Amino acid sequence: MTTPTEDNPVHLYNCGLQVRVSDLNYGNHLGNDAILSYFHEIRVQWLSHNQLSEQDVGGCGLIMTGANIDYLKQGHLHQKLTLSLSVSNIGKARFSLGYKLKEQKTGHPIATGSTHMGCFDYQRQKPARMPPGFAELLK
């Protein structure tokens, strides 16, 4: 089994979305805040699909330590989109998630990005080691 790296991420999940009026900004196109919310949506869907949540991935929660978005094309009201999720750079307590947002009809990219995630014990308010079962899920 290959270890997921930035150059060789492992695909985890896909979902479909449609641009809502609340996702638009003053330029009448998909806003940056909405794109980050889309990243959150697929992450939560993927966790739920695996009977997990951001609060519990098998003994600890997840915390975002950084985010990056690259804007490639405008998104518009009612446009149908496909979002894919991948993983890379898995460590003992951290990993990176990659996102690709595309037009469903044409496959043209709208945005790409990443979030850097850490395992976190919210009761102790300290970083935690990644639970073994969750680490296996990422591979």
Secondary structure, 3 states (H helix, E strand, C coil): CCCCCCCCCEEEEEEEEECCHHHECCCCCECHHHHHHHHHHHHHHHHHHCCCECCECCCCEEEEEEEEEEECCCCCCCCEEEEEEEEECCCCCEEEEEEEEEECCCCCEEEEEEEEEEEEECCCCEECCCCHHHHHHHC
